[in-house]
Amino acid sequence: MNDRDEILKRLILILEEMFEVDAATITPGARLYDDLDIDSIDAVDLVARLRTIAGKKIDPEMFKSVRTVEDVAEAVFRLMNT
């Protein structure tokens, strides 16, 4: 899963499963906090789940600047390819 599109598809499934977000609302530009109602505790859970997918430790600082679904997918892509 080294392709951005694959990561994005997997992320959509995770958001749908973990937070019961309607898949139709999960677009690359959807804002986690504003559009998808992901709060800070949910974000911690999401990072923990992404860690298992990436197979690497995720620095929380890396995710402080993410705002959209696409930002998360890009951060995971960069992590997996470093």
PDB file with one MODEL, atoms N, CA, C and O in Angstrom:
MODEL        1
ATOM      1  N   MET A   1       0.847  -1.193   0.000  1.00  0.00           N
ATOM      2  CA  MET A   1       0.000   0.000   0.000  1.00  0.00           C
ATOM      3  C   MET A   1       0.884   1.245   0.000  1.00  0.00           C
ATOM      4  O   MET A   1       0.902   2.005   0.968  1.00  0.00           O
ATOM      5  N   ASN A   2       1.596   1.440  -1.063  1.00  0.00           N
ATOM      6  CA  ASN A   2       2.488   2.592  -1.160  1.00  0.00           C
ATOM      7  C   ASN A   2       1.954   3.680  -2.072  1.00  0.00           C
ATOM      8  O   ASN A   2       2.634   4.683  -2.293  1.00  0.00           O
ATOM      9  N   ASP A   3       0.778   3.510  -2.596  1.00  0.00           N
ATOM     10  CA  ASP A   3       0.176   4.443  -3.521  1.00  0.00           C
ATOM     11  C   ASP A   3      -0.768   5.373  -2.748  1.00  0.00           C
ATOM     12  O   ASP A   3      -1.507   4.924  -1.872  1.00  0.00           O
ATOM     13  N   ARG A   4      -0.740   6.646  -3.071  1.00  0.00           N
ATOM     14  CA  ARG A   4      -1.589   7.629  -2.374  1.00  0.00           C
ATOM     15  C   ARG A   4      -3.069   7.264  -2.471  1.00  0.00           C
ATOM     16  O   ARG A   4      -3.813   7.396  -1.499  1.00  0.00           O
ATOM     17  N   ASP A   5      -3.489   6.803  -3.649  1.00  0.00           N
ATOM     18  CA  ASP A   5      -4.899   6.448  -3.834  1.00  0.00           C
ATOM     19  C   ASP A   5      -5.295   5.268  -2.949  1.00  0.00           C
ATOM     20  O   ASP A   5      -6.388   5.251  -2.384  1.00  0.00           O
ATOM     21  N   GLU A   6      -4.412   4.290  -2.832  1.00  0.00           N
ATOM     22  CA  GLU A   6      -4.685   3.142  -1.959  1.00  0.00           C
ATOM     23  C   GLU A   6      -4.800   3.592  -0.510  1.00  0.00           C
ATOM     24  O   GLU A   6      -5.685   3.145   0.219  1.00  0.00           O
ATOM     25  N   ILE A   7      -3.907   4.472  -0.100  1.00  0.00           N
ATOM     26  CA  ILE A   7      -3.932   4.979   1.272  1.00  0.00           C
ATOM     27  C   ILE A   7      -5.223   5.746   1.518  1.00  0.00           C
ATOM     28  O   ILE A   7      -5.853   5.592   2.564  1.00  0.00           O
ATOM     29  N   LEU A   8      -5.614   6.565   0.562  1.00  0.00           N
ATOM     30  CA  LEU A   8      -6.851   7.337   0.690  1.00  0.00           C
ATOM     31  C   LEU A   8      -8.062   6.412   0.805  1.00  0.00           C
ATOM     32  O   LEU A   8      -8.931   6.637   1.646  1.00  0.00           O
ATOM     33  N   LYS A   9      -8.125   5.383  -0.027  1.00  0.00           N
ATOM     34  CA  LYS A   9      -9.240   4.433   0.044  1.00  0.00           C
ATOM     35  C   LYS A   9      -9.279   3.731   1.399  1.00  0.00           C
ATOM     36  O   LYS A   9     -10.347   3.561   1.987  1.00  0.00           O
ATOM     37  N   ARG A  10      -8.126   3.330   1.883  1.00  0.00           N
ATOM     38  CA  ARG A  10      -8.059   2.656   3.190  1.00  0.00           C
ATOM     39  C   ARG A  10      -8.475   3.619   4.304  1.00  0.00           C
ATOM     40  O   ARG A  10      -9.183   3.231   5.233  1.00  0.00           O
ATOM     41  N   LEU A  11      -8.039   4.857   4.207  1.00  0.00           N
ATOM     42  CA  LEU A  11      -8.395   5.865   5.200  1.00  0.00           C
ATOM     43  C   LEU A  11      -9.904   6.097   5.230  1.00  0.00           C
ATOM     44  O   LEU A  11     -10.485   6.230   6.307  1.00  0.00           O
ATOM     45  N   ILE A  12     -10.531   6.145   4.086  1.00  0.00           N
ATOM     46  CA  ILE A  12     -11.991   6.324   4.018  1.00  0.00           C
ATOM     47  C   ILE A  12     -12.685   5.169   4.721  1.00  0.00           C
ATOM     48  O   ILE A  12     -13.629   5.383   5.482  1.00  0.00           O
ATOM     49  N   LEU A  13     -12.225   3.947   4.475  1.00  0.00           N
ATOM     50  CA  LEU A  13     -12.810   2.786   5.154  1.00  0.00           C
ATOM     51  C   LEU A  13     -12.630   2.871   6.667  1.00  0.00           C
ATOM     52  O   LEU A  13     -13.543   2.542   7.425  1.00  0.00           O
ATOM     53  N   ILE A  14     -11.463   3.309   7.100  1.00  0.00           N
ATOM     54  CA  ILE A  14     -11.196   3.436   8.537  1.00  0.00           C
ATOM     55  C   ILE A  14     -12.115   4.480   9.161  1.00  0.00           C
ATOM     56  O   ILE A  14     -12.711   4.233  10.209  1.00  0.00           O
ATOM     57  N   LEU A  15     -12.232   5.630   8.534  1.00  0.00           N
ATOM     58  CA  LEU A  15     -13.099   6.680   9.073  1.00  0.00           C
ATOM     59  C   LEU A  15     -14.545   6.215   9.144  1.00  0.00           C
ATOM     60  O   LEU A  15     -15.260   6.493  10.107  1.00  0.00           O
ATOM     61  N   GLU A  16     -14.954   5.510   8.114  1.00  0.00           N
ATOM     62  CA  GLU A  16     -16.324   4.992   8.070  1.00  0.00           C
ATOM     63  C   GLU A  16     -16.542   3.976   9.196  1.00  0.00           C
ATOM     64  O   GLU A  16     -17.558   4.016   9.889  1.00  0.00           O
ATOM     65  N   GLU A  17     -15.590   3.077   9.368  1.00  0.00           N
ATOM     66  CA  GLU A  17     -15.709   2.019  10.363  1.00  0.00           C
ATOM     67  C   GLU A  17     -15.566   2.532  11.801  1.00  0.00           C
ATOM     68  O   GLU A  17     -16.405   2.246  12.655  1.00  0.00           O
ATOM     69  N   MET A  18     -14.509   3.281  12.055  1.00  0.00           N
ATOM     70  CA  MET A  18     -14.205   3.700  13.425  1.00  0.00           C
ATOM     71  C   MET A  18     -15.158   4.764  13.959  1.00  0.00           C
ATOM     72  O   MET A  18     -15.532   4.745  15.131  1.00  0.00           O
ATOM     73  N   PHE A  19     -15.546   5.691  13.086  1.00  0.00           N
ATOM     74  CA  PHE A  19     -16.297   6.854  13.560  1.00  0.00           C
ATOM     75  C   PHE A  19     -17.693   6.951  12.970  1.00  0.00           C
ATOM     76  O   PHE A  19     -18.393   7.944  13.168  1.00  0.00           O
ATOM     77  N   GLU A  20     -18.098   5.904  12.237  1.00  0.00           N
ATOM     78  CA  GLU A  20     -19.428   5.839  11.645  1.00  0.00           C
ATOM     79  C   GLU A  20     -19.751   7.069  10.802  1.00  0.00           C
ATOM     80  O   GLU A  20     -20.858   7.607  10.839  1.00  0.00           O
ATOM     81  N   VAL A  21     -18.745   7.492  10.042  1.00  0.00           N
ATOM     82  CA  VAL A  21     -18.917   8.625   9.142  1.00  0.00           C
ATOM     83  C   VAL A  21     -19.455   8.092   7.823  1.00  0.00           C
ATOM     84  O   VAL A  21     -18.976   7.077   7.319  1.00  0.00           O
ATOM     85  N   ASP A  22     -20.435   8.764   7.270  1.00  0.00           N
ATOM     86  CA  ASP A  22     -21.014   8.380   5.983  1.00  0.00           C
ATOM     87  C   ASP A  22     -19.946   8.530   4.903  1.00  0.00           C
ATOM     88  O   ASP A  22     -19.365   9.603   4.742  1.00  0.00           O
ATOM     89  N   ALA A  23     -19.695   7.459   4.172  1.00  0.00           N
ATOM     90  CA  ALA A  23     -18.651   7.458   3.141  1.00  0.00           C
ATOM     91  C   ALA A  23     -18.860   8.571   2.118  1.00  0.00           C
ATOM     92  O   ALA A  23     -17.891   9.088   1.563  1.00  0.00           O
ATOM     93  N   ALA A  24     -20.093   8.937   1.868  1.00  0.00           N
ATOM     94  CA  ALA A  24     -20.386   9.984   0.885  1.00  0.00           C
ATOM     95  C   ALA A  24     -19.847  11.343   1.320  1.00  0.00           C
ATOM     96  O   ALA A  24     -19.604  12.210   0.480  1.00  0.00           O
ATOM     97  N   THR A  25     -19.661  11.535   2.613  1.00  0.00           N
ATOM     98  CA  THR A  25     -19.152  12.820   3.109  1.00  0.00           C
ATOM     99  C   THR A  25     -17.633  12.853   3.194  1.00  0.00           C
ATOM    100  O   THR A  25     -17.041  13.907   3.428  1.00  0.00           O
ATOM    101  N   ILE A  26     -17.003  11.691   3.004  1.00  0.00           N
ATOM    102  CA  ILE A  26     -15.548  11.620   3.140  1.00  0.00           C
ATOM    103  C   ILE A  26     -14.913  11.850   1.778  1.00  0.00           C
ATOM    104  O   ILE A  26     -14.782  10.929   0.972  1.00  0.00           O
ATOM    105  N   THR A  27     -14.529  13.073   1.540  1.00  0.00           N
ATOM    106  CA  THR A  27     -13.845  13.448   0.304  1.00  0.00           C
ATOM    107  C   THR A  27     -12.423  13.865   0.664  1.00  0.00           C
ATOM    108  O   THR A  27     -12.143  14.135   1.833  1.00  0.00           O
ATOM    109  N   PRO A  28     -11.529  13.924  -0.301  1.00  0.00           N
ATOM    110  CA  PRO A  28     -10.161  14.356   0.030  1.00  0.00           C
ATOM    111  C   PRO A  28     -10.114  15.715   0.720  1.00  0.00           C
ATOM    112  O   PRO A  28      -9.271  15.937   1.589  1.00  0.00           O
ATOM    113  N   GLY A  29     -10.999  16.614   0.347  1.00  0.00           N
ATOM    114  CA  GLY A  29     -11.004  17.951   0.939  1.00  0.00           C
ATOM    115  C   GLY A  29     -11.806  18.081   2.219  1.00  0.00           C
ATOM    116  O   GLY A  29     -11.842  19.157   2.816  1.00  0.00           O
ATOM    117  N   ALA A  30     -12.452  17.007   2.652  1.00  0.00           N
ATOM    118  CA  ALA A  30     -13.264  17.077   3.877  1.00  0.00           C
ATOM    119  C   ALA A  30     -12.363  17.363   5.079  1.00  0.00           C
ATOM    120  O   ALA A  30     -11.335  16.715   5.279  1.00  0.00           O
ATOM    121  N   ARG A  31     -12.776  18.342   5.865  1.00  0.00           N
ATOM    122  CA  ARG A  31     -12.014  18.709   7.064  1.00  0.00           C
ATOM    123  C   ARG A  31     -12.404  17.781   8.206  1.00  0.00           C
ATOM    124  O   ARG A  31     -13.584  17.577   8.492  1.00  0.00           O
ATOM    125  N   LEU A  32     -11.387  17.228   8.847  1.00  0.00           N
ATOM    126  CA  LEU A  32     -11.627  16.236   9.893  1.00  0.00           C
ATOM    127  C   LEU A  32     -12.523  16.776  10.996  1.00  0.00           C
ATOM    128  O   LEU A  32     -13.522  16.148  11.348  1.00  0.00           O
ATOM    129  N   TYR A  33     -12.177  17.921  11.537  1.00  0.00           N
ATOM    130  CA  TYR A  33     -12.902  18.443  12.693  1.00  0.00           C
ATOM    131  C   TYR A  33     -14.221  19.091  12.310  1.00  0.00           C
ATOM    132  O   TYR A  33     -15.233  18.885  12.980  1.00  0.00           O
ATOM    133  N   ASP A  34     -14.217  19.865  11.246  1.00  0.00           N
ATOM    134  CA  ASP A  34     -15.407  20.636  10.883  1.00  0.00           C
ATOM    135  C   ASP A  34     -16.440  19.832  10.105  1.00  0.00           C
ATOM    136  O   ASP A  34     -17.635  19.911  10.390  1.00  0.00           O
ATOM    137  N   ASP A  35     -15.984  19.063   9.126  1.00  0.00           N
ATOM    138  CA  ASP A  35     -16.916  18.354   8.248  1.00  0.00           C
ATOM    139  C   ASP A  35     -17.266  16.953   8.742  1.00  0.00           C
ATOM    140  O   ASP A  35     -18.388  16.486   8.549  1.00  0.00           O
ATOM    141  N   LEU A  36     -16.303  16.280   9.382  1.00  0.00           N
ATOM    142  CA  LEU A  36     -16.516  14.883   9.775  1.00  0.00           C
ATOM    143  C   LEU A  36     -16.718  14.692  11.272  1.00  0.00           C
ATOM    144  O   LEU A  36     -16.896  13.566  11.737  1.00  0.00           O
ATOM    145  N   ASP A  37     -16.692  15.776  12.023  1.00  0.00           N
ATOM    146  CA  ASP A  37     -16.892  15.742  13.486  1.00  0.00           C
ATOM    147  C   ASP A  37     -15.913  14.822  14.205  1.00  0.00           C
ATOM    148  O   ASP A  37     -16.278  14.155  15.173  1.00  0.00           O
ATOM    149  N   ILE A  38     -14.668  14.787  13.731  1.00  0.00           N
ATOM    150  CA  ILE A  38     -13.616  14.043  14.410  1.00  0.00           C
ATOM    151  C   ILE A  38     -13.053  14.970  15.482  1.00  0.00           C
ATOM    152  O   ILE A  38     -12.565  16.055  15.166  1.00  0.00           O
ATOM    153  N   ASP A  39     -13.114  14.556  16.742  1.00  0.00           N
ATOM    154  CA  ASP A  39     -12.573  15.403  17.802  1.00  0.00           C
ATOM    155  C   ASP A  39     -11.150  14.971  18.138  1.00  0.00           C
ATOM    156  O   ASP A  39     -10.616  14.054  17.514  1.00  0.00           O
ATOM    157  N   SER A  40     -10.536  15.624  19.116  1.00  0.00           N
ATOM    158  CA  SER A  40      -9.133  15.357  19.426  1.00  0.00           C
ATOM    159  C   SER A  40      -8.912  13.935  19.948  1.00  0.00           C
ATOM    160  O   SER A  40      -7.875  13.333  19.671  1.00  0.00           O
ATOM    161  N   ILE A  41      -9.850  13.408  20.680  1.00  0.00           N
ATOM    162  CA  ILE A  41      -9.722  12.025  21.173  1.00  0.00           C
ATOM    163  C   ILE A  41      -9.838  11.053  20.007  1.00  0.00           C
ATOM    164  O   ILE A  41      -9.102  10.068  19.942  1.00  0.00           O
ATOM    165  N   ASP A  42     -10.762  11.326  19.085  1.00  0.00           N
ATOM    166  CA  ASP A  42     -10.880  10.508  17.882  1.00  0.00           C
ATOM    167  C   ASP A  42      -9.589  10.559  17.071  1.00  0.00           C
ATOM    168  O   ASP A  42      -9.160   9.550  16.511  1.00  0.00           O
ATOM    169  N   ALA A  43      -8.978  11.729  17.013  1.00  0.00           N
ATOM    170  CA  ALA A  43      -7.737  11.886  16.250  1.00  0.00           C
ATOM    171  C   ALA A  43      -6.624  11.018  16.833  1.00  0.00           C
ATOM    172  O   ALA A  43      -5.827  10.449  16.086  1.00  0.00           O
ATOM    173  N   VAL A  44      -6.565  10.913  18.142  1.00  0.00           N
ATOM    174  CA  VAL A  44      -5.569  10.048  18.793  1.00  0.00           C
ATOM    175  C   VAL A  44      -5.828   8.593  18.407  1.00  0.00           C
ATOM    176  O   VAL A  44      -4.894   7.856  18.091  1.00  0.00           O
ATOM    177  N   ASP A  45      -7.088   8.185  18.431  1.00  0.00           N
ATOM    178  CA  ASP A  45      -7.447   6.821  18.029  1.00  0.00           C
ATOM    179  C   ASP A  45      -7.094   6.571  16.570  1.00  0.00           C
ATOM    180  O   ASP A  45      -6.619   5.492  16.217  1.00  0.00           O
ATOM    181  N   LEU A  46      -7.327   7.567  15.726  1.00  0.00           N
ATOM    182  CA  LEU A  46      -7.008   7.442  14.310  1.00  0.00           C
ATOM    183  C   LEU A  46      -5.503   7.271  14.102  1.00  0.00           C
ATOM    184  O   LEU A  46      -5.075   6.430  13.312  1.00  0.00           O
ATOM    185  N   VAL A  47      -4.714   8.058  14.801  1.00  0.00           N
ATOM    186  CA  VAL A  47      -3.255   7.950  14.685  1.00  0.00           C
ATOM    187  C   VAL A  47      -2.793   6.560  15.126  1.00  0.00           C
ATOM    188  O   VAL A  47      -1.912   5.972  14.498  1.00  0.00           O
ATOM    189  N   ALA A  48      -3.380   6.036  16.194  1.00  0.00           N
ATOM    190  CA  ALA A  48      -3.021   4.692  16.657  1.00  0.00           C
ATOM    191  C   ALA A  48      -3.337   3.655  15.582  1.00  0.00           C
ATOM    192  O   ALA A  48      -2.550   2.735  15.358  1.00  0.00           O
ATOM    193  N   ARG A  49      -4.463   3.797  14.927  1.00  0.00           N
ATOM    194  CA  ARG A  49      -4.848   2.864  13.862  1.00  0.00           C
ATOM    195  C   ARG A  49      -3.934   3.001  12.654  1.00  0.00           C
ATOM    196  O   ARG A  49      -3.555   2.004  12.039  1.00  0.00           O
ATOM    197  N   LEU A  50      -3.585   4.226  12.319  1.00  0.00           N
ATOM    198  CA  LEU A  50      -2.703   4.465  11.185  1.00  0.00           C
ATOM    199  C   LEU A  50      -1.310   3.901  11.444  1.00  0.00           C
ATOM    200  O   LEU A  50      -0.624   3.477  10.514  1.00  0.00           O
ATOM    201  N   ARG A  51      -0.902   3.896  12.682  1.00  0.00           N
ATOM    202  CA  ARG A  51       0.399   3.337  13.050  1.00  0.00           C
ATOM    203  C   ARG A  51       0.467   1.865  12.669  1.00  0.00           C
ATOM    204  O   ARG A  51       1.499   1.399  12.186  1.00  0.00           O
ATOM    205  N   THR A  52      -0.616   1.132  12.878  1.00  0.00           N
ATOM    206  CA  THR A  52      -0.618  -0.292  12.534  1.00  0.00           C
ATOM    207  C   THR A  52      -0.561  -0.489  11.019  1.00  0.00           C
ATOM    208  O   THR A  52       0.005  -1.470  10.537  1.00  0.00           O
ATOM    209  N   ILE A  53      -1.138   0.428  10.290  1.00  0.00           N
ATOM    210  CA  ILE A  53      -1.119   0.341   8.828  1.00  0.00           C
ATOM    211  C   ILE A  53       0.257   0.708   8.278  1.00  0.00           C
ATOM    212  O   ILE A  53       0.790   0.025   7.404  1.00  0.00           O
ATOM    213  N   ALA A  54       0.819   1.786   8.799  1.00  0.00           N
ATOM    214  CA  ALA A  54       2.110   2.259   8.313  1.00  0.00           C
ATOM    215  C   ALA A  54       3.251   1.354   8.758  1.00  0.00           C
ATOM    216  O   ALA A  54       4.290   1.277   8.101  1.00  0.00           O
ATOM    217  N   GLY A  55       3.046   0.665   9.886  1.00  0.00           N
ATOM    218  CA  GLY A  55       4.098  -0.198  10.398  1.00  0.00           C
ATOM    219  C   GLY A  55       5.251   0.583  10.996  1.00  0.00           C
ATOM    220  O   GLY A  55       6.339   0.044  11.198  1.00  0.00           O
ATOM    221  N   LYS A  56       5.013   1.848  11.279  1.00  0.00           N
ATOM    222  CA  LYS A  56       6.040   2.711  11.854  1.00  0.00           C
ATOM    223  C   LYS A  56       5.424   3.571  12.946  1.00  0.00           C
ATOM    224  O   LYS A  56       4.221   3.828  12.963  1.00  0.00           O
ATOM    225  N   LYS A  57       6.274   3.998  13.842  1.00  0.00           N
ATOM    226  CA  LYS A  57       5.820   4.915  14.874  1.00  0.00           C
ATOM    227  C   LYS A  57       5.497   6.260  14.227  1.00  0.00           C
ATOM    228  O   LYS A  57       6.232   6.745  13.367  1.00  0.00           O
ATOM    229  N   ILE A  58       4.408   6.837  14.646  1.00  0.00           N
ATOM    230  CA  ILE A  58       3.981   8.120  14.093  1.00  0.00           C
ATOM    231  C   ILE A  58       4.237   9.207  15.120  1.00  0.00           C
ATOM    232  O   ILE A  58       3.756   9.138  16.251  1.00  0.00           O
ATOM    233  N   ASP A  59       4.990  10.200  14.719  1.00  0.00           N
ATOM    234  CA  ASP A  59       5.268  11.345  15.579  1.00  0.00           C
ATOM    235  C   ASP A  59       4.017  12.220  15.618  1.00  0.00           C
ATOM    236  O   ASP A  59       3.567  12.702  14.578  1.00  0.00           O
ATOM    237  N   PRO A  60       3.454  12.428  16.802  1.00  0.00           N
ATOM    238  CA  PRO A  60       2.236  13.253  16.890  1.00  0.00           C
ATOM    239  C   PRO A  60       2.415  14.646  16.281  1.00  0.00           C
ATOM    240  O   PRO A  60       1.454  15.236  15.786  1.00  0.00           O
ATOM    241  N   GLU A  61       3.627  15.162  16.315  1.00  0.00           N
ATOM    242  CA  GLU A  61       3.888  16.485  15.736  1.00  0.00           C
ATOM    243  C   GLU A  61       3.580  16.493  14.240  1.00  0.00           C
ATOM    244  O   GLU A  61       3.171  17.511  13.681  1.00  0.00           O
ATOM    245  N   MET A  62       3.783  15.344  13.607  1.00  0.00           N
ATOM    246  CA  MET A  62       3.546  15.226  12.174  1.00  0.00           C
ATOM    247  C   MET A  62       2.072  15.458  11.834  1.00  0.00           C
ATOM    248  O   MET A  62       1.743  15.911  10.738  1.00  0.00           O
ATOM    249  N   PHE A  63       1.201  15.148  12.774  1.00  0.00           N
ATOM    250  CA  PHE A  63      -0.233  15.243  12.511  1.00  0.00           C
ATOM    251  C   PHE A  63      -0.873  16.509  13.075  1.00  0.00           C
ATOM    252  O   PHE A  63      -2.082  16.697  12.944  1.00  0.00           O
ATOM    253  N   LYS A  64      -0.094  17.362  13.689  1.00  0.00           N
ATOM    254  CA  LYS A  64      -0.675  18.598  14.220  1.00  0.00           C
ATOM    255  C   LYS A  64      -1.148  19.531  13.118  1.00  0.00           C
ATOM    256  O   LYS A  64      -2.062  20.329  13.327  1.00  0.00           O
ATOM    257  N   SER A  65      -0.535  19.437  11.954  1.00  0.00           N
ATOM    258  CA  SER A  65      -0.891  20.360  10.876  1.00  0.00           C
ATOM    259  C   SER A  65      -1.927  19.785   9.908  1.00  0.00           C
ATOM    260  O   SER A  65      -2.377  20.495   9.009  1.00  0.00           O
ATOM    261  N   VAL A  66      -2.314  18.518  10.069  1.00  0.00           N
ATOM    262  CA  VAL A  66      -3.291  17.951   9.142  1.00  0.00           C
ATOM    263  C   VAL A  66      -4.680  18.492   9.455  1.00  0.00           C
ATOM    264  O   VAL A  66      -5.077  18.617  10.613  1.00  0.00           O
ATOM    265  N   ARG A  67      -5.390  18.802   8.410  1.00  0.00           N
ATOM    266  CA  ARG A  67      -6.741  19.339   8.565  1.00  0.00           C
ATOM    267  C   ARG A  67      -7.766  18.564   7.757  1.00  0.00           C
ATOM    268  O   ARG A  67      -8.934  18.476   8.138  1.00  0.00           O
ATOM    269  N   THR A  68      -7.323  18.002   6.635  1.00  0.00           N
ATOM    270  CA  THR A  68      -8.252  17.337   5.730  1.00  0.00           C
ATOM    271  C   THR A  68      -7.906  15.854   5.604  1.00  0.00           C
ATOM    272  O   THR A  68      -6.845  15.402   6.033  1.00  0.00           O
ATOM    273  N   VAL A  69      -8.824  15.124   5.009  1.00  0.00           N
ATOM    274  CA  VAL A  69      -8.599  13.700   4.741  1.00  0.00           C
ATOM    275  C   VAL A  69      -7.365  13.547   3.856  1.00  0.00           C
ATOM    276  O   VAL A  69      -6.546  12.655   4.077  1.00  0.00           O
ATOM    277  N   GLU A  70      -7.233  14.402   2.873  1.00  0.00           N
ATOM    278  CA  GLU A  70      -6.078  14.345   1.972  1.00  0.00           C
ATOM    279  C   GLU A  70      -4.773  14.609   2.724  1.00  0.00           C
ATOM    280  O   GLU A  70      -3.754  13.980   2.438  1.00  0.00           O
ATOM    281  N   ASP A  71      -4.799  15.536   3.684  1.00  0.00           N
ATOM    282  CA  ASP A  71      -3.606  15.801   4.502  1.00  0.00           C
ATOM    283  C   ASP A  71      -3.172  14.542   5.249  1.00  0.00           C
ATOM    284  O   ASP A  71      -1.979  14.246   5.325  1.00  0.00           O
ATOM    285  N   VAL A  72      -4.124  13.807   5.794  1.00  0.00           N
ATOM    286  CA  VAL A  72      -3.810  12.578   6.527  1.00  0.00           C
ATOM    287  C   VAL A  72      -3.214  11.552   5.572  1.00  0.00           C
ATOM    288  O   VAL A  72      -2.199  10.932   5.887  1.00  0.00           O
ATOM    289  N   ALA A  73      -3.828  11.368   4.418  1.00  0.00           N
ATOM    290  CA  ALA A  73      -3.327  10.399   3.440  1.00  0.00           C
ATOM    291  C   ALA A  73      -1.909  10.762   3.004  1.00  0.00           C
ATOM    292  O   ALA A  73      -1.060   9.882   2.858  1.00  0.00           O
ATOM    293  N   GLU A  74      -1.653  12.032   2.797  1.00  0.00           N
ATOM    294  CA  GLU A  74      -0.314  12.483   2.387  1.00  0.00           C
ATOM    295  C   GLU A  74       0.702  12.232   3.505  1.00  0.00           C
ATOM    296  O   GLU A  74       1.824  11.804   3.234  1.00  0.00           O
ATOM    297  N   ALA A  75       0.324  12.491   4.740  1.00  0.00           N
ATOM    298  CA  ALA A  75       1.239  12.282   5.865  1.00  0.00           C
ATOM    299  C   ALA A  75       1.578  10.785   5.997  1.00  0.00           C
ATOM    300  O   ALA A  75       2.728  10.429   6.256  1.00  0.00           O
ATOM    301  N   VAL A  76       0.592   9.929   5.822  1.00  0.00           N
ATOM    302  CA  VAL A  76       0.832   8.479   5.892  1.00  0.00           C
ATOM    303  C   VAL A  76       1.721   8.046   4.726  1.00  0.00           C
ATOM    304  O   VAL A  76       2.634   7.240   4.906  1.00  0.00           O
ATOM    305  N   PHE A  77       1.459   8.575   3.545  1.00  0.00           N
ATOM    306  CA  PHE A  77       2.278   8.258   2.374  1.00  0.00           C
ATOM    307  C   PHE A  77       3.738   8.636   2.625  1.00  0.00           C
ATOM    308  O   PHE A  77       4.640   7.838   2.372  1.00  0.00           O
ATOM    309  N   ARG A  78       3.968   9.852   3.122  1.00  0.00           N
ATOM    310  CA  ARG A  78       5.343  10.296   3.408  1.00  0.00           C
ATOM    311  C   ARG A  78       5.998   9.396   4.451  1.00  0.00           C
ATOM    312  O   ARG A  78       7.166   9.030   4.317  1.00  0.00           O
ATOM    313  N   LEU A  79       5.254   9.045   5.474  1.00  0.00           N
ATOM    314  CA  LEU A  79       5.782   8.184   6.531  1.00  0.00           C
ATOM    315  C   LEU A  79       6.184   6.814   5.982  1.00  0.00           C
ATOM    316  O   LEU A  79       7.238   6.283   6.330  1.00  0.00           O
ATOM    317  N   MET A  80       5.352   6.263   5.142  1.00  0.00           N
ATOM    318  CA  MET A  80       5.617   4.928   4.602  1.00  0.00           C
ATOM    319  C   MET A  80       6.764   4.923   3.606  1.00  0.00           C
ATOM    320  O   MET A  80       7.347   3.874   3.331  1.00  0.00           O
ATOM    321  N   ASN A  81       7.087   6.080   3.069  1.00  0.00           N
ATOM    322  CA  ASN A  81       8.124   6.151   2.052  1.00  0.00           C
ATOM    323  C   ASN A  81       9.382   6.872   2.526  1.00  0.00           C
ATOM    324  O   ASN A  81      10.128   7.434   1.724  1.00  0.00           O
ATOM    325  N   THR A  82       9.605   6.848   3.822  1.00  0.00           N
ATOM    326  CA  THR A  82      10.834   7.434   4.371  1.00  0.00           C
ATOM    327  C   THR A  82      11.756   6.363   4.873  1.00  0.00           C
ATOM    328  O   THR A  82      12.841   6.666   5.370  1.00  0.00           O
TER     329      THR A  82
ENDMDL
END
